[in-house]
Amino acid sequence: MGEPVILTISAEGGFVTYELGEVKTQRLPEIKALLSRLAPTAKQTFVKVGGDIPFQEALDVISTCKLCGHSSVAWFPNDNGQ
């Protein structure tokens, strides 16, 4: 198994922004495609959720990770703005 996948969700300018590796986007389908490619080698997936992100949005992203084949997904609050 490879390195853990770390996905950060934050709000920037009133929009939800996703950051995964070198990719930073406001398009969840783009992140979904990346998650699907990373699933076979992912050791674990961590979702860092900004305090300004609605719970339902965080839940949707965690579900997306699972649907993309990530079997071990954990989330935690990202209160430090990173």
N, C-alpha and C positions, 0 to 999 in steps of 0.2 A: 504494500500500500504506500501511497505517496504522502505528500505534505497535507496538512489540513487546509481546507478552503475557508477563506475569511471574506465574508460579504458584509459591507457596511451600508446601512440605510440612514439617510439624513434628509433634512428639509433645507433646500436652498432657494431663496427667492420665491417661496410659496409652492415649489415643486418638490416632489420626492426624487431624491438622487440616490443611485445605486453605484457602489464602488466595489469592483472585484478585480484584484490584481492591478494591472495597468489600465483597466477600462473603468471610466467614470461616465455614467449616462443617466438619462431620465426615462429611458425606455426599458421596461421590464422584459419584453420579448428578446432584446439583445442579451440581457443577463441570463434569461432562461436558456438561450442557445449555448452560452458559455458554461452554465451549470451542467447541461447535458453532456458536453464534451469532457468536463472534469470528473464526472461521477465515477467512471470506472477506476480512477486512480486515487480518489479522495480517501484519506484516512478518516477524517471527520470534517463536518461543515459547521462553522460558527457564523451566526448572524448577529452583528453588532447593530443595535437599534437605538437611534437618537431619541432623546426624550420628547422631541416635538413630533414624532411619528405616531399616528393613530394606531391603536392596538390591532384593528382589523387589517391595516396595511402590513404590519409586521407578521400577522398570522398568515396572510396571503403569500408573503414571500417565503415563509417557513414551509408552507404547503407546496409551493413551487419547487423548492429544493427537494422535497420528498418525491414529488412527481417526476423530477428529472433523474431520480435514481440515487440520491444521497440518503443512505440508510441511517446515518447517525448525524442528526442536526440538533445543535444547541443554540440558544440565543441568550444574549445578555445586554443590559442597558449600556449605552455608550454616552455617558454623561460628560465626558471630557471634550466633546466637540470634534473628535477625530474620527 
